[in-house]
């Protein structure tokens, strides 16, 4: 295999890892940002010489770490402010995973909503009080996914810029 073939293979592998990472935002079991970052890592390490690759990897590392921190802190702070406990989110997460396998793809959302609502219903003892907490949990989950996807897109853009400039 020639150097050109190896470089092309490394680029394809990196691209597939980044795409899988972006898909991982909505697919359980796929670690979104680690996959995006891993694609850049593979490209930087095995893609050939050039200091620009390391600069792209450093920037992607900052975005991945920052995106992960913000993904958990910002929505979590909003949930604490509205009074939704972590136990309700865990119930939603567990039932979301179960739902994903029982009803592929849409079961994730149905299970999450049902789990948070059931936990809040048990905690608060009233349907009218459980639903607003469930809506807040959905908003927080959506914000978390949006932040993670945005960080993944920034990593992908850094990688594409690195491809074009190196």
Order of alpha helices (4+ residues) and beta strands (2+ residues): alpha-alpha-alpha-alpha-alpha-alpha
